[in-house]
Amino acid sequence: MSEPSRRSQVGGRDVFVFDGLVSVEECARYYTAITQASFTRTEAARAETQEFRHWVCEMPVENLPKTSLWHATERAIASVRPDERYLPYRVYTNFASFGDTLLPHVDAVANARELTALWFLCERWDTEWGGETLFYSDAGDAEIAVTPKPARLLLFDGAVRHAGKSPNRNCPIGRYTFAIKLRAR
């Protein structure tokens, strides 16, 4: 069973951080592959922020079971929600670089039984590069910050307000996150 390296809550909603579910080398293979993929600037945080779009590359959900990241995600979910089963309904990779506008949003309505799994895809990351994922209270205060790290998985209740922040000016690489949206069955 895989245990989170960190557990937190925002407004009673879970946020888990997992490290070491896959090797850094395995994560680097995904990173290398995704840097060659085609992205479109079509993703917006919320309906009312359509003018601030960011880069995304969709993956067909049926391809997800072929990935080691999915199998590691399943283990993580089983460790924190052993009595529940979740099915993926959307899979994609986000890309952000310095200057991109990434805004707070939720992935699910408050009472939905949904999770978001967010993998940081990188070969290396320096904390001076920024790019944290911030989690906000209902009042809009940042309560949790999670630093990108190779092979790190963030697993959280889809109703937690959050935002991935763009990297700082000194970051020589892009910030890639592989997202899996899941619903309880």
C-alpha positions in Angstrom: 0.0 0.0 0.0 1.3 3.5 -0.8 1.1 6.1 1.9 1.1 9.8 1.3 4.2 11.8 2.3 1.9 14.6 3.4 -1.8 14.9 4.2 -3.7 18.2 4.6 -7.3 19.5 4.5 -8.7 22.8 3.2 -12.3 23.4 4.4 -12.6 19.7 5.3 -11.5 18.6 1.9 -8.5 16.3 1.4 -5.2 17.1 -0.2 -2.6 14.4 -0.4 1.0 14.5 -1.6 2.7 11.3 -2.7 6.4 11.0 -3.5 8.2 7.9 -4.9 5.2 6.0 -6.4 7.2 5.9 -9.7 10.8 6.5 -10.2 12.3 9.8 -11.3 13.6 8.0 -14.4 10.0 6.8 -15.2 8.7 10.4 -14.8 11.5 11.7 -17.0 10.4 9.4 -19.8 6.9 10.9 -19.6 8.4 14.4 -19.5 10.5 13.7 -22.6 7.5 12.3 -24.5 5.2 15.2 -23.6 7.7 17.9 -24.5 7.3 16.5 -28.1 3.5 16.6 -28.0 1.1 19.2 -29.7 -0.5 21.5 -27.2 -3.4 23.9 -27.8 -4.1 27.1 -25.9 -7.8 26.2 -25.2 -8.0 25.6 -21.5 -9.6 28.2 -19.2 -9.8 28.1 -15.4 -13.4 29.1 -15.2 -16.2 30.0 -17.6 -15.9 33.7 -16.8 -12.1 33.8 -17.5 -12.1 32.5 -21.1 -9.8 35.4 -22.2 -7.0 33.8 -20.1 -6.4 30.5 -21.7 -3.5 28.2 -21.1 -1.8 25.3 -22.9 -3.3 21.7 -22.8 -2.7 18.4 -24.5 -5.6 15.9 -24.2 -5.1 12.1 -23.9 -7.9 9.7 -24.7 -9.2 8.1 -21.5 -8.9 4.7 -23.0 -5.1 5.1 -23.3 -4.7 5.8 -19.6 -4.6 2.1 -18.4 -1.5 1.6 -20.5 0.5 4.0 -18.4 2.4 3.4 -15.2 1.2 6.7 -13.9 -2.3 5.3 -13.9 -1.4 2.2 -12.0 0.5 4.3 -9.4 -2.5 6.7 -9.2 -4.8 3.7 -8.5 -2.5 2.6 -5.6 -2.5 6.1 -4.2 -6.3 6.3 -4.3 -6.7 2.8 -2.7 -4.4 4.0 0.2 -6.5 7.0 1.1 -10.0 5.9 0.0 -9.9 2.1 0.4 -13.7 1.6 0.3 -14.3 3.7 -2.8 -13.7 3.1 -6.5 -13.0 6.0 -8.9 -13.2 6.0 -12.7 -11.3 8.5 -14.8 -13.4 10.7 -17.1 -10.8 13.2 -18.4 -7.0 13.0 -18.9 -4.7 15.8 -20.1 -1.4 17.6 -19.6 -1.1 21.3 -18.8 1.9 23.4 -19.8 2.9 26.7 -18.3 5.9 29.0 -18.6 6.9 32.3 -17.2 4.2 35.0 -17.7 1.3 32.6 -18.3 -1.9 33.4 -16.3 -3.2 30.5 -14.3 -6.2 31.3 -12.1 -7.9 29.7 -9.1 -10.6 27.3 -9.9 -12.4 24.1 -8.7 -12.6 20.9 -10.7 -15.9 19.7 -9.2 -18.9 21.0 -7.5 -18.9 21.0 -3.7 -20.9 17.8 -3.1 -19.5 15.7 -6.0 -17.4 12.6 -5.1 -14.6 13.5 -7.4 -10.8 13.5 -7.2 -8.1 15.2 -9.2 -4.8 13.4 -9.6 -2.0 15.8 -10.7 1.4 14.5 -11.6 4.4 16.9 -11.9 6.3 15.8 -15.0 9.9 17.0 -14.9 13.4 15.6 -14.8 14.4 18.2 -12.2 12.9 21.2 -10.4 14.5 23.9 -8.3 12.4 25.6 -5.6 13.6 28.9 -6.8 11.7 28.3 -10.1 8.3 28.7 -8.4 5.4 26.9 -10.1 3.7 25.7 -6.9 0.2 24.5 -6.8 -1.7 26.6 -4.2 -4.9 25.5 -2.4 -7.3 28.2 -1.2 -9.9 28.4 1.6 -13.4 29.3 0.7 -12.5 32.9 1.7 -9.8 33.0 -0.9 -6.7 32.7 1.4 -3.9 30.5 0.3 -3.6 27.7 2.8 -1.4 25.0 1.2 1.5 25.3 -1.3 2.9 22.2 -3.0 6.2 22.5 -4.8 6.7 20.7 -8.1 9.0 17.8 -7.8 9.9 15.0 -10.2 7.5 12.1 -9.9 5.3 13.9 -7.3 1.6 13.1 -7.3 -1.0 15.5 -5.8 -4.3 13.8 -5.1 -7.1 16.0 -3.9 -10.9 16.5 -3.6 -12.0 18.1 -6.9 -14.0 20.7 -5.0 -10.9 22.3 -3.4 -10.2 25.7 -4.9 -6.6 25.6 -6.3 -4.3 27.1 -8.9 -1.1 26.0 -10.5 1.2 29.0 -10.6 3.4 29.7 -13.6 7.2 29.3 -13.2 9.4 32.3 -12.3 11.4 34.2 -14.9 14.6 32.2 -13.9 13.0 28.8 -14.7 14.7 27.4 -17.9 12.0 24.8 -18.5 8.2 24.6 -18.7 5.9 23.4 -15.9 4.1 20.2 -17.1 1.3 18.6 -15.0 -0.5 15.4 -16.0 -4.1 15.6 -14.8 -6.5 12.8 -14.2 -10.1 13.7 -13.3 -12.0 11.0 -11.5 -15.6 10.3 -10.3 -16.7 7.8 -7.7 -18.6 5.0 -9.1 
